[in-house]
Amino acid sequence: MICIKKPALAICLFTISLLVNTMAVGQSPISGTWALQNMEHVTGPEFANALPKQITLHQQADSLIIETIAVGADGDVSTRLSVPMNGSPYTAISTASNRKYVRSLKWTNDKKGLTLTTVFYTTEDPTKVDCTRTEAWSFSPDGKQLNIEKKSDETRSESWQAKAIYDKK
């Protein structure tokens, strides 16, 4: 783009700034609520709560807030977590199981999907890996569908895999 007139210069600079900022962030806008349409068991033991019934995403500049509603033994279970958008892993202790975990998010090269990885450690030894859960998320080009493939590599039991399709509400 070539700017010749001074009033147009401000518009050109604003446009260039907007393009640079958009390219720097690059991620698809994914905020919204996603409802489960179909879940499929792929391998290993089958769990009703392998993937949530509903996911609400709040994309912020520095983090992705993920709120889920999943099937629980005594009814629905709601969770809320915040994952840094820059890929930095963070360590926390699960309130439900009292075990340490490390979670990180990585965007795909085309910025239309992400991988969410969580490594859980045993309660007996917080340095020993219990399982690694990897979720590959991909968003449809029109932004109306979310596909998730979740794999759990277990060290003390049988590994499993499930996938699901969600529609944006």
C-alpha atoms as one frame of an Amber mdcrd trajectory, in Angstrom:
protein
   0.000   0.000   0.000   1.394   3.444  -0.935   0.245   6.552   0.933   0.611
   9.870  -0.841  -1.648  12.394   0.864  -1.089  13.330   4.530  -4.681  12.598
   5.705  -4.359   9.231   4.056  -1.039   8.670   5.839  -2.785   8.278   9.186
  -5.198   5.760   7.678  -2.324   3.855   6.049  -0.339   3.754   9.282  -3.404
   2.582  11.195  -4.067  -0.128   8.580  -0.449  -1.301   8.640  -0.478  -1.340
  12.456  -3.710  -3.360  12.455  -2.303  -5.871   9.944   0.950  -6.289  11.876
  -0.901  -6.788  15.177  -3.287  -9.290  13.582  -0.434 -11.249  12.029   1.503
 -11.215  15.322  -1.401 -12.662  17.242  -2.575 -14.801  14.322  -4.914 -17.069
  16.219  -8.425 -17.643  14.977 -11.029 -15.904  17.162 -12.419 -18.844  19.105
 -14.367 -17.276  21.960 -17.840 -18.694  22.429 -19.760 -21.690  23.702 -19.481
 -25.098  22.056 -22.049 -27.884  22.596 -21.192 -31.560  22.140 -22.880 -33.078
  19.078 -21.109 -36.415  18.820 -18.485 -38.274  20.865 -16.770 -41.394  19.597
 -14.692 -43.885  21.563 -11.552 -44.753  19.557  -9.387 -47.073  21.676  -8.881
 -48.339  25.236 -11.388 -48.086  28.076 -14.461 -45.972  27.403 -15.256 -43.083
  29.745 -18.482 -41.049  29.729 -16.487 -38.006  30.861 -13.598 -38.408  28.376
 -14.676 -35.131  26.762 -17.003 -32.446  28.165 -20.631 -31.880  27.174 -20.019
 -28.174  26.765 -16.991 -25.901  26.392 -16.967 -22.124  26.757 -13.851 -20.314
  25.555 -12.777 -16.775  26.400  -9.799 -15.804  24.249  -7.767 -13.024  25.829
  -4.518 -11.388  24.740  -2.366 -13.443  27.097  -4.496 -16.460  28.025  -7.290
 -18.769  26.996  -9.983 -19.289  29.637 -11.620 -22.713  29.230 -14.838 -23.493
  31.092 -16.267 -27.001  30.756 -19.310 -28.954  31.857 -18.709 -32.703  31.995
 -20.532 -35.795  33.198 -19.727 -36.601  36.827 -20.633 -39.471  39.155 -23.156
 -37.272  40.996 -24.233 -35.017  38.123 -22.567 -32.417  35.955 -19.146 -31.103
  36.947 -18.003 -27.595  35.989 -14.355 -26.624  35.674 -12.556 -23.417  34.768
  -8.924 -23.064  33.799  -6.660 -20.452  32.294  -3.884 -21.422  29.884  -1.141
 -19.004  28.759  -1.441 -18.201  25.033   2.353 -18.004  24.572   2.902 -21.753
  25.066   4.546 -21.431  28.453   3.716 -24.428  30.628   2.302 -23.853  34.090
   2.247 -26.140  37.104  -0.668 -26.526  39.515  -2.274 -28.968  41.959  -5.645
 -30.499  41.072  -8.217 -29.792  43.770 -10.176 -32.923  42.840  -7.313 -35.445
  42.940  -4.610 -33.511  44.839  -1.992 -34.348  42.232   0.446 -32.079  40.455
  -0.014 -31.372  36.765   1.735 -29.318  34.103  -0.360 -27.860  31.272   0.579
 -26.036  28.074  -1.059 -24.803  24.878   0.520 -24.719  21.426  -1.092 -23.227
  18.317  -0.872 -25.082  15.014   1.281 -23.496  12.304  -1.804 -22.219  10.460
  -3.260 -20.819  13.746  -6.597 -22.583  13.103  -6.151 -25.142  15.839  -4.260
 -25.862  19.011  -2.850 -28.669  21.096  -3.533 -28.690  24.826  -1.158 -30.986
  26.733  -1.531 -31.911  30.406   0.945 -34.100  32.261  -0.386 -35.524  35.544
   1.953 -36.842  38.234   1.239 -39.522  40.850   0.074 -38.467  44.319   2.702
 -40.736  45.857   5.617 -39.203  43.915   5.126 -35.749  42.334   8.112 -36.392
  40.036   6.652 -39.589  38.503   4.330 -39.178  35.492   0.933 -40.846  35.930
  -0.485 -39.948  32.504  -0.160 -37.477  29.653  -3.333 -36.163  28.060  -3.080
 -34.541  24.651  -6.026 -32.759  23.053  -5.816 -31.696  19.406  -8.409 -28.985
  18.712  -9.294 -27.856  15.189 -11.809 -25.206  14.209 -13.794 -25.235  10.984
 -13.038 -22.404   8.514 -16.447 -20.828   9.197 -15.849 -20.967  12.969 -19.016
 -22.951  13.639 -17.512 -26.320  14.532 -14.816 -27.555  16.910 -13.272 -31.018
  16.568 -11.300 -32.491  19.463  -9.203 -35.644  19.470  -8.102 -36.566  22.990
  -5.499 -39.175  23.807  -4.484 -40.327  27.282  -1.142 -42.118  27.574  -1.361
 -43.920  30.922   1.584 -45.324  32.896  -0.430 -47.390  35.429  -3.479 -48.405
  33.406  -4.627 -48.823  29.812  -4.249 -45.833  27.496  -7.338 -44.544  25.701
  -8.485 -42.205  22.954 -11.747 -40.440  22.112 -12.863 -37.755  19.687 -15.785
 -35.378  19.536 -17.510 -32.797  17.386 -18.905 -29.611  18.932 -21.178 -27.001
  17.371 -20.970 -23.332  18.319 -24.097 -22.124  20.075
